[in-house]
Amino acid sequence: MAAARHGSHSVSSLAPPDETPPRADTAAEARDLSVAVIIAAFNAEATIKAAIDSALCQLEVDEVVVVDDGSRDRTGEVARGCDDGTGRLRVVRQENAGPSVARNVGLAMTSAPLWCVLDADDTFAPSRFRRLFEAVGYDWDMAADGVEFHLTNGRREYLDPARGGVRRLSLAAFVSGNVSQRKKPRCELGYLQPVKRRAFFEAHALHFDGAVRFAEDYALYTRALACGARFVCVGFPGYVANVTPGSLSHSQTAADYESLISFDRAMMTGRSPAEQQAFRRHMRMMRLKGTALMVDTALTERRLGAAFAHAFRDHHCAGFVFNHRYRPRLARLVKRWAGLDPQRELFPSAPAEVLAMGPTACARE
């Protein structure tokens, strides 16, 4: 199917990133807006149809590849039933190897000059690519729009990476943008699902790390930016993420956080002072989150001594654990007992981003 072509709005007025990245090989290549969509799916029979349909209805999409990653349900069967007769959909099955490997398999099967990932329980907003390409033009290697989160309680939250406009992300800005903020549980830029230019990623041999099962998107975007990628963002939401408790994005282990800390430590070598500072902040936040998870695990297993030992490694760790795990629960109990307004703020504490900035033995490199 021939991809639609659209006009562009220049982004040359944006502030330049920290490094000047390479341009696309040719003007014609830069203006080819055909998109391949890769969907890694595991036990997703209930959601895969909505995901595929939302991709096939986009005029710019030339290829949709679904990689059934060893599902034990009818994911593959449901996916094959979504074929719209245009020849754009392919469904393959493999033994379970994790989302990174599945995405790499799907990517290798495609040839469109642009590609992006769609999780099997998420969807694209109507006309996502048309709106995105009209806003960002051609001068980019990664282009992302905002994310609309659909929560299980019916609420919606929004991630606006461009603060309402168009923004060019540097490596330091992206890494800093993945430090959590209190009362904004889904503000991290790693949630973005940008469209990527194949020529740039192939030129730098960039792909998903098959050993990574947590924050694989953050790792890929960070390596791309370190290679000089032009990462442009717009604020309006074009990607719809359905937040479910059992998803991989919300089932981390302490080892996952340690692995991400090791990745940051390796990436910061030889970087600028601003970039190194951003990596340090992110490493501190990962250490704090890992500690909070260890406290929760110890309490669940009724190992109170271990829980206190983890929580009070220093006052920053204790403050983070209380602020993010137990302050909301305690506040709800107190307000219910006292008959207070449920919206009233109790137990104010330092924001998570402030805790992540301060020196702490809990996060020594």
Residue pairs with C-beta under 8 A, 6 or more apart in sequence:
1 62
1 86
1 87
1 88
3 32
3 33
3 34
3 35
3 59
3 60
3 61
3 62
3 112
4 33
4 59
4 60
4 130
5 31
5 33
6 33
6 130
6 133
6 134
7 134
8 133
8 134
8 136
8 137
8 138
9 134
9 135
9 136
9 137
10 137
10 139
11 136
11 137
11 139
11 140
11 166
11 168
11 232
12 139
14 166
14 167
14 168
14 232
15 168
16 168
17 168
17 169
17 170
17 171
17 225
17 230
17 231
18 170
18 171
18 172
18 272
18 274
18 275
19 170
19 171
19 228
20 228
21 141
21 227
21 228
21 229
21 230
22 200
22 203
22 228
23 30
23 139
24 30
24 138
24 141
24 197
24 199
24 200
25 199
29 113
29 199
30 138
30 139
30 197
31 138
32 113
32 114
33 60
33 113
33 114
33 129
33 133
34 60
34 62
34 112
34 113
34 114
35 58
35 60
35 61
35 62
35 63
35 112
35 114
35 115
35 116
35 129
35 195
36 61
36 62
36 63
36 64
36 65
36 107
36 110
36 111
36 112
36 114
36 115
36 116
37 55
37 61
37 63
37 64
37 65
37 115
37 116
37 117
37 118
38 65
38 67
38 103
38 106
38 107
38 110
38 115
38 116
38 117
38 118
39 48
39 51
39 52
39 55
39 64
39 65
39 66
39 67
39 106
39 117
39 118
39 119
39 120
40 67
40 69
40 99
40 102
40 103
40 106
40 117
40 119
40 120
41 48
41 51
41 66
41 67
41 68
41 69
41 71
41 75
41 79
41 102
41 120
42 68
42 69
42 70
42 71
42 75
42 96
42 99
42 102
42 120
43 71
43 72
43 73
43 75
44 51
44 71
44 73
44 75
44 120
44 121
45 71
45 73
45 74
45 75
45 77
45 78
47 120
47 121
47 242
48 66
48 75
48 78
48 79
48 82
48 120
49 78
49 79
49 81
49 82
50 123
51 118
51 119
51 120
51 121
51 122
51 123
52 64
52 66
52 79
52 82
52 89
53 82
53 123
54 118
54 123
54 124
54 125
54 126
54 240
55 61
55 64
55 118
55 124
56 64
56 82
56 84
56 86
56 88
56 89
57 126
58 124
58 127
58 128
58 129
58 130
59 129
59 130
60 129
60 130
60 133
61 88
61 129
62 88
62 112
63 88
63 90
63 110
63 111
63 112
64 88
64 89
64 90
65 90
65 91
65 92
65 106
65 109
65 110
66 76
66 79
66 89
66 90
66 91
66 92
66 106
66 120
67 92
67 93
67 94
67 102
67 103
67 105
67 106
68 75
68 76
68 79
68 91
68 92
68 93
68 94
69 94
69 96
69 97
69 98
69 99
69 101
69 102
70 93
70 94
70 95
70 96
70 97
71 93
75 120
76 91
76 93
79 89
79 91
80 91
82 89
83 89
90 109
92 105
92 106
92 109
94 101
94 102
94 105
97 210
98 210
98 213
99 208
99 213
99 216
99 248
100 208
100 209
100 210
100 211
100 212
100 213
100 216
101 208
101 210
103 117
103 208
103 216
104 207
104 208
104 210
107 115
107 207
112 198
113 197
113 198
113 199
114 195
114 196
114 197
114 198
115 195
115 196
115 198
116 193
116 194
116 195
116 196
117 193
117 217
118 124
118 193
119 193
119 241
121 242
121 244
121 247
122 193
122 239
122 240
122 241
122 242
123 240
123 242
124 238
124 239
124 240
125 148
125 237
125 238
125 239
125 240
128 145
128 238
128 239
129 195
129 238
131 145
131 236
131 238
132 143
132 144
132 145
132 195
132 234
132 238
133 143
135 145
135 166
135 234
135 236
136 143
136 166
136 232
136 234
139 230
139 232
140 197
140 230
140 231
140 232
141 196
141 197
141 200
141 201
141 224
141 229
141 230
141 231
142 194
142 195
142 196
142 197
142 221
142 224
142 229
142 230
142 231
142 232
143 194
143 195
143 231
143 232
143 233
143 234
144 161
144 192
144 193
144 194
144 195
144 231
144 232
144 233
144 234
145 233
145 234
145 235
145 236
145 237
145 238
145 239
146 158
146 159
146 160
146 161
146 162
146 234
146 235
146 236
146 237
146 238
146 239
147 158
147 159
147 186
147 191
147 192
147 193
147 237
147 239
147 240
147 241
148 156
148 157
148 158
148 237
148 239
148 240
148 241
149 156
149 157
149 158
149 159
149 186
149 241
149 242
149 243
150 156
150 240
150 241
150 242
150 243
151 157
151 243
152 243
152 244
152 245
157 185
157 186
158 237
159 186
159 187
159 188
159 189
159 191
159 192
159 237
160 235
160 237
161 167
161 169
161 177
161 189
161 192
161 233
161 234
161 235
162 233
162 234
162 235
163 235
164 235
165 234
165 235
166 232
166 233
166 234
166 235
167 232
167 233
167 234
168 230
168 231
168 232
168 233
169 177
169 189
169 225
169 231
169 232
169 233
170 225
171 222
171 225
171 226
171 271
171 275
171 278
172 272
172 274
172 275
172 277
172 278
173 278
174 189
174 221
174 222
174 225
174 231
175 222
175 264
175 275
175 278
175 279
175 281
175 282
176 278
176 281
176 282
177 187
177 188
177 189
178 188
178 189
178 190
178 218
178 282
178 285
179 188
179 281
179 282
179 285
179 352
179 353
179 356
180 187
180 188
180 285
180 289
180 352
180 353
180 356
181 187
181 351
181 352
181 353
182 323
182 324
182 349
182 351
182 352
182 353
186 243
188 218
189 221
190 215
190 217
190 218
190 221
191 217
191 241
191 249
192 217
192 221
192 233
192 239
193 217
193 239
194 221
194 231
194 233
196 224
200 206
200 224
200 227
200 229
201 207
201 224
204 224
204 227
206 220
206 223
206 224
206 227
207 220
208 216
208 219
208 220
209 216
209 219
209 220
212 219
212 259
213 248
213 256
214 248
214 252
214 253
214 256
214 259
214 260
215 256
215 260
218 260
219 260
219 263
221 231
222 263
222 267
223 267
224 231
225 231
226 267
226 271
243 249
243 250
244 250
252 289
252 293
253 293
254 290
254 293
254 294
254 297
257 286
257 287
257 289
257 290
257 293
258 290
260 286
261 283
261 286
261 287
261 290
264 279
264 282
264 283
264 286
265 279
265 283
265 365
267 279
268 275
268 276
268 279
268 280
271 279
280 365
281 353
281 356
281 357
282 356
283 363
283 365
284 355
284 356
284 357
284 360
284 362
284 363
285 352
285 353
285 356
287 360
287 362
287 363
288 316
288 317
288 320
288 352
288 355
288 356
288 360
288 362
288 363
291 310
291 311
291 313
291 317
291 320
291 321
291 362
292 320
292 321
292 324
292 325
294 306
294 310
295 307
295 310
295 311
295 321
295 325
296 325
298 304
298 306
298 307
298 310
299 307
310 317
310 321
311 317
311 318
311 321
311 322
312 318
313 361
313 362
314 360
314 361
314 362
316 355
316 358
316 360
316 362
316 363
317 360
317 362
319 349
319 350
319 355
320 352
320 355
322 349
323 349
323 350
323 352
323 355
324 352
327 346
327 347
327 349
330 346
330 347
331 346
331 347
332 342
334 340
334 346
335 341
335 342
335 344
335 346
340 346
